[in-house]
Amino acid sequence: YYCYQHRLDEALQVAERAMQLSGRQLGLPKDWQELDESRLGSAATALPPLSDATASQIISPIELLTVPHALSGRQGRNRQQRERCALAADDDLAAIQVWLARRPVGSPTWRSYRNEAERFLLWAIVERRKAFSDLTTEDCLAYQAFLAAPQPAARWINPRPARRWSPHWRPFAGALSGASAAHAQSVLRSLCE
């Protein structure tokens, strides 16, 4: 459901705006074209990881989820300009909710799709520190590996079932089997179309 754009001039405008907003805080050069791989890598690692306390506050069922504004996807790099996009959602969570609304609420398909979208969104925010609409192919590959062994386990896995509304709820019961991981990938492909 995300509208992708691949126009160089628009991408350059987005890069310039990002440099204006956050480049100085990250210690990047004023002219983004001066960036090289070594500078970009150090800028990316300048973001501190989430503390366990902050992560546990974020990890919650999608119905209760409060996404930090900076990671909401309002300005996601893979979002189409509003006038070109058929989706009226203002952020990633709203876009996922619209996508889910296409299925009968409470049906097995709806529950399955909700679980997969929820897990991926939470992982993007907590582990990658990115908005869903900012994820790259490399991020998606990392998520595939994560499904085989969600770590740290205390953050992601609940060994005993807990109700969705419980503070003990976690998105995983354990690592996904190959078939379950393939199902997750299929659902997420549908989400990203």
N, C-alpha and C positions, 0 to 999 in steps of 0.2 A: 504494500500500500504506500510505500514511500516513492515519491516521484524523484527520479535522479536527473541531474543535469550534468552535462559534460562540456560546457562552453568555457574556453580558456579565459576570455575576458572577464566573465563573471567569477570564475575561480580566482583570478588575480585580485578582483575587488574584495572578495571575501578574505583573502590572505592579507591584503593591506589593512582591512578593518580589524582583523584579529591582531595584527602587529600593533595597531594603535591602542587597542584595548588591553592587551596583556603582555606584549613583547617586552616592555620596560621592566615589569615585575619579574620576568623570567631571565632577564639579562641578555636579551637578543639584540642584534644590531637594529638601528632605526630602519634601514632598508632591508626588507625581508629577502631580497634577491641575493644578499650577501651571505645568507645561511648556507652552511655546508652540513654534511651528515654529522660531523663531530659536534657542532654547535647545536644542532637540532636534538641530538640525543641527550646532551646535557640539559637542555631546556625541558625535555619531556621528563627526565628523572628529577627535576627540581620540584615537582608536585609531590608533597609528602603522602605516604600511604595513609589510608583511613585507619584510625585506631579501632581496636576490637569493639570498644563501646559505641563509637559512631557507626560502625558497620552493623552492629546488632540493632541499632535504632532504625537503620534504613531497611534491613532485611525483614520484610513483613509481607503478608499477602497483598496482592495488587489492589484489593479493595480498600486497604488501609495505608497504602504506600504514599509517602510524602517524598517526592523527588527533590533533591537540592536544586535550586534555581539554575545554578551553573551547569548542571547535568540534565536539564529538562529537555533539551533538544529543540528549544524554540529557534535556535540559530544553527541547527545541525547542518553539517556540510553536505549531507546527502539529501537534504530537503529541497524540494523545488520551490521556486518563488510562489507566493500565495496565488497570484493571478494565473499561474500556469498549472496549479495543482487542483485535482478534483476533490481532494480531501480537505475539509475545513478545520481539522484538528490543529490546535496551536502548539502542541508539544507531543513528545513521544508517547507518554502515558495515554493521552487522549486519542492518539492515532491507534494505539493497540486496542483501546476500548471500542472504537468504531469498528475495527477489524473483527473483534470478538462478537459484536452485536449482529453480525451477519449470520450467526448461528443461533439456534434455539437455546436460550439461556437455560443452564442446568443439564442440557443433554450431555451424553458421554463425549461427543465431539467437542462441545463447548468447554467442558471441564479439562479435557486433554489439551486443547489449544491454549486455554488460559494458563495451565501449568507450564507449558513450554515457553510461552511468551513471558510469563512472570519470571521464570528462572533466568532466561536470557537477559531481560531488562535488569534484573537485580545484579547479575554477574557483570554486566557492562558498567553499571554505576559503582559497584563496590570494588571489583577486582581490576577493572581497566580504567576506572575514574573517567569514563567517557559517557556522553549521551548515546542512547541507542542509535540515533541518526548520524552519529559521528564514527560508528564502527567501520573498520576496514576489512578487507579479505583476510589479512593477517590476524585480526581479532577473531574472526569467525573460525579460523583454523585453531587458534588457541582455545576457543570455547569447546570445540570438538574434543580436544585433549582433556579439558577440564571435566567433561561429562564422564570420562572413564575413571576419574579419581577426584571428586570435588574436595578441594583443600583450601583453607584449613577445615577439617571435618567438623569441628565444634561450631564453626560459623554456618556451614551449609547442610550438615546432615543431622537429622533427628533420629536416633536409633529406636526410639519409642514413638509410635504415632501420637500426634498432638493435633487438636482441633485448629483450624485455620485462624481462629481468633485468639488462641493462646499465645502468651509471650514466649513459649517454648517451641513454637512452630518453626520449622526450617523447610526450605523448598525441596530437599532431597531426603529419601529414606536410605540412600546408599549410592554407590556408583551405578551408572546405567549399563545394562547389557548392550551388546552390539545391536540387537534388534531395537531396543528402546532408544539408543543413540541415533540410529537411522530414522526412526519415527520422529524424534525431536528435530533432526535436520530437515525432514520433509515439511513439518509444520512451520518451521522458521523460514523456509524458502517461500512458502505460501504467504507468510506475514510480510516478507520483504518485496513481494511482487508489486 
